[in-house]
Amino acid sequence: MNHLDPNNILLITDIPGYTPQISRLMSMMNYARYSTLRAVEGLTTEQLDYKLDETSNSIGALLLHFAAVEVAYQLETFEHRDLNEEEMKIWGAALDLGEQGCTIKGNPLEYYVNILNEVRTKTYEVFKTKTDEWLYEEYPFWQERPANHYFMWYHVFEDEINHRGQIRWMKKRLPM
């Protein structure tokens, strides 16, 4: 089943193979991703690499950031651990952005979309094995405050929505 079916993208509903609450979470994640992909559709490598100034991130870096955040939350919620040294070599620049994020460039849109799809596919494969009760499991998180898996996965697409706003703002200012 294609989770980004544009005919059903506005439905927050059950998804076959997933529990009801995980289905609803996925429905929201799907819409966020659908909107992101529409926002970057047709951008060239040069447009994806463009930075407004020395302190800004490129659209390409932000797209890779979405994947890196999702990987970090896969590890946090599925394995209860942080990225290890080897994983940080792969995802660190995209996760932290800033000065490190400046190294993310020279890739066509398909590169970013493929990574986003690979990471999301893994998330959804594991979601098939989880229950609604798992979403509500709590443990100390940011500043040792209690959080549950539901919040953590909400934050994954909330972060994407936030940065998608940046992408739309930047896209209007592209010189090319």
C-alpha positions as CSV (number, residue, x, y, z in Angstrom):
1,M,0.0,0.0,0.0
2,N,1.3,3.4,-0.9
3,H,1.0,5.5,2.3
4,L,1.3,8.7,0.3
5,D,-1.7,8.1,-1.9
6,P,-2.8,11.6,-2.9
7,N,-6.4,10.4,-3.1
8,N,-6.4,9.5,0.6
9,I,-3.9,12.0,2.0
10,L,-6.5,14.1,3.8
11,L,-7.9,11.1,5.8
12,I,-6.7,10.5,9.3
13,T,-7.9,6.9,9.5
14,D,-7.1,3.3,10.0
15,I,-4.3,1.9,7.8
16,P,-4.4,-1.9,7.2
17,G,-1.7,-3.7,9.2
18,Y,-1.4,-1.1,11.9
19,T,-3.1,-0.5,15.2
20,P,-5.7,2.4,15.3
21,Q,-3.5,5.0,17.1
22,I,-0.4,4.1,15.1
23,S,-2.6,4.4,12.0
24,R,-3.6,7.9,13.0
25,L,0.0,8.9,13.8
26,M,1.0,7.6,10.4
27,S,-1.8,9.5,8.7
28,M,-0.4,12.7,10.1
29,M,3.2,11.8,9.3
30,N,2.0,11.0,5.7
31,Y,0.4,14.3,5.2
32,A,3.4,16.2,6.6
33,R,5.7,14.3,4.2
34,Y,3.3,14.7,1.2
35,S,3.3,18.5,1.8
36,T,7.1,18.5,2.1
37,L,7.5,16.7,-1.2
38,R,5.1,19.0,-2.9
39,A,7.1,22.0,-1.6
40,V,10.3,20.8,-3.1
41,E,9.0,19.3,-6.3
42,G,11.0,20.2,-9.3
43,L,13.9,21.9,-7.5
44,T,17.3,21.6,-9.1
45,T,20.5,20.7,-7.4
46,E,21.5,24.3,-7.5
47,Q,18.3,25.4,-5.8
48,L,18.6,22.6,-3.2
49,D,22.1,23.9,-2.4
50,Y,21.3,27.6,-2.3
51,K,21.8,29.3,1.1
52,L,20.5,32.8,1.8
53,D,23.6,33.7,3.9
54,E,26.5,32.1,5.8
55,T,24.3,31.1,8.7
56,S,21.4,29.6,6.9
57,N,20.8,26.0,5.9
58,S,20.1,24.9,2.4
59,I,16.9,23.2,1.4
60,G,18.8,20.0,0.7
61,A,20.3,20.1,4.2
62,L,16.9,20.5,5.7
63,L,15.6,17.5,3.7
64,L,18.4,15.4,5.0
65,H,17.8,16.8,8.5
66,F,14.2,15.3,8.3
67,A,15.7,11.8,7.7
68,A,18.4,12.3,10.4
69,V,15.8,13.3,13.0
70,E,13.7,10.3,12.1
71,V,16.7,7.9,12.4
72,A,17.5,9.4,15.8
73,Y,14.0,8.8,17.0
74,Q,14.0,5.3,15.5
75,L,17.0,4.6,17.7
76,E,15.5,6.4,20.7
77,T,12.1,4.7,20.6
78,F,12.9,1.3,19.1
79,E,16.2,0.7,20.8
80,H,16.3,3.2,23.6
81,R,19.7,4.5,22.6
82,D,21.4,7.5,20.9
83,L,23.3,7.4,17.7
84,N,26.7,5.7,18.0
85,E,29.9,7.0,16.7
86,E,29.5,5.3,13.3
87,E,25.9,6.5,12.9
88,M,27.0,10.1,13.8
89,K,29.5,10.0,10.9
90,I,26.6,9.3,8.6
91,W,23.9,11.5,10.2
92,G,25.7,14.1,12.4
93,A,25.9,16.9,9.9
94,A,22.3,16.6,8.9
95,L,21.1,16.2,12.5
96,D,23.0,19.2,13.9
97,L,23.0,21.4,10.7
98,G,24.8,24.7,11.3
99,E,28.4,24.7,10.2
100,Q,28.4,20.9,9.7
101,G,25.3,21.2,7.5
102,C,27.2,23.3,5.0
103,T,28.9,20.1,3.8
104,I,25.5,18.8,2.5
105,K,25.4,19.8,-1.1
106,G,25.7,18.6,-4.7
107,N,22.8,16.2,-4.6
108,P,19.8,16.0,-6.8
109,L,16.3,16.0,-5.4
110,E,16.0,12.2,-6.0
111,Y,18.9,11.6,-3.6
112,Y,17.0,13.3,-0.7
113,V,13.7,11.7,-1.6
114,N,15.2,8.2,-1.7
115,I,16.8,8.7,1.7
116,L,13.6,10.0,3.1
117,N,11.7,7.0,1.7
118,E,14.2,4.5,3.0
119,V,14.1,5.9,6.5
120,R,10.3,6.1,6.5
121,T,10.0,2.6,5.2
122,K,12.0,1.3,8.2
123,T,9.9,3.3,10.6
124,Y,6.7,1.8,9.1
125,E,8.1,-1.7,9.2
126,V,8.8,-1.4,12.9
127,F,5.4,0.3,13.5
128,K,3.7,-2.9,12.3
129,T,5.2,-4.6,15.3
130,K,4.1,-2.0,17.8
131,T,0.9,-1.7,19.8
132,D,-1.1,1.4,20.8
133,E,0.0,0.7,24.3
134,W,3.6,1.1,23.1
135,L,2.8,4.7,22.0
136,Y,1.9,5.6,25.6
137,E,5.0,4.1,27.3
138,E,6.7,6.8,29.3
139,Y,10.3,7.4,30.3
140,P,12.5,10.4,31.1
141,F,13.3,12.4,28.0
142,W,14.3,16.1,27.4
143,Q,15.6,17.6,30.6
144,E,14.5,14.3,32.3
145,R,10.8,15.2,31.9
146,P,8.5,12.3,31.2
147,A,7.6,11.7,27.6
148,N,6.0,8.9,25.7
149,H,6.6,7.4,22.3
150,Y,3.5,9.2,20.9
151,F,5.0,12.6,21.7
152,M,8.4,11.6,20.3
153,W,6.9,10.5,17.0
154,Y,4.7,13.6,17.0
155,H,7.9,15.6,17.3
156,V,9.4,13.9,14.3
157,F,6.8,15.3,12.0
158,E,6.4,18.5,14.0
159,D,10.1,19.3,13.3
160,E,9.5,18.5,9.6
161,I,6.5,20.9,9.5
162,N,8.5,23.6,11.2
163,H,11.4,23.3,8.7
164,R,9.0,22.9,5.8
165,G,7.9,26.5,6.6
166,Q,11.6,27.5,6.2
167,I,11.8,25.7,2.9
168,R,8.7,27.5,1.5
169,W,10.1,30.8,2.7
170,M,13.5,30.1,1.1
171,K,12.0,28.8,-2.1
172,K,10.3,32.2,-2.6
173,R,13.7,33.8,-2.4
174,L,15.6,31.6,-4.7
175,P,17.5,33.6,-7.3
176,M,17.4,30.9,-9.9
